[in-house]
Structures are given as C-alpha cells and as structure tokens.
Amino acid sequence: MQNPLTSKMALNVNIPAIPRDQIKGIAVVKQGKARLMESFDKRKDPRDNVYYWLAGETQLSDHEDSDSDACALRKGMITVTPIQSDLTRYDALGTLRDTISKVIILD
C-alpha cells in the first residue's frame, strides 16, 4: 500500500474541548469556513511575566457544509484535515503576467 501522506501535506487535527468519554470518533473532513472571534486574556506565569492567551469563540458560517471540520467538532468528533500551504492560483499566472507586462515597463 502506498503512503498517502506526502511531504507537501500537513494534517490539521482538532480535538473537541469535551471529556474524553464523550468523543464520538475521528472524522476525516474538509476545512470549514468557521471563524474564530478572537479575544486575548492577559495572564501572568509563575515568574510574574505577563503573557497573552488566545481565547475566543468559534462561529460557524451560515453556509457551513455538514462535512466540514467545524460541524464535525460540534458533533463531538476529532477532526483530521489534509492541508497544503501553496495558495497560488495557477490558472491566473499567465493572464497576470501578460497584464503586468503591458502596464509596467521594466528597463
């Protein structure tokens, strides 16, 4: 069997903040459109150094798909999503190159 994990892929794993005995399983799902409404708590460590803890609430989009990580988390599932970092719109590269070469003349 071929390894499905590649060097160009990372796994985004989310664990719901519920007791372990309430976790309903693991779901391999796509990334959702949920949004974290960020807030930061000012705290002090044992050495009296100030630090800020990212807190907040996740808000589901009105158009959240049922097979997304956000929905699965709400159902008590651990979620695993394969992700990648290359956000390049390859279909737009040629057109953008042509447009810029007509507008900007480099000497």
Buried (B, 14 or more C-beta within 10 A) or exposed (E): EEEEEEEEEEEEEBEBEEEEEEEEEEBBBEBBBBEEEEEEEEEEEEEEEEEEEEEEEEEBEEEBBEEBBBBBBBEBBBBBBBEEEEEEEEEEEEEEEEEEEEEEEEE
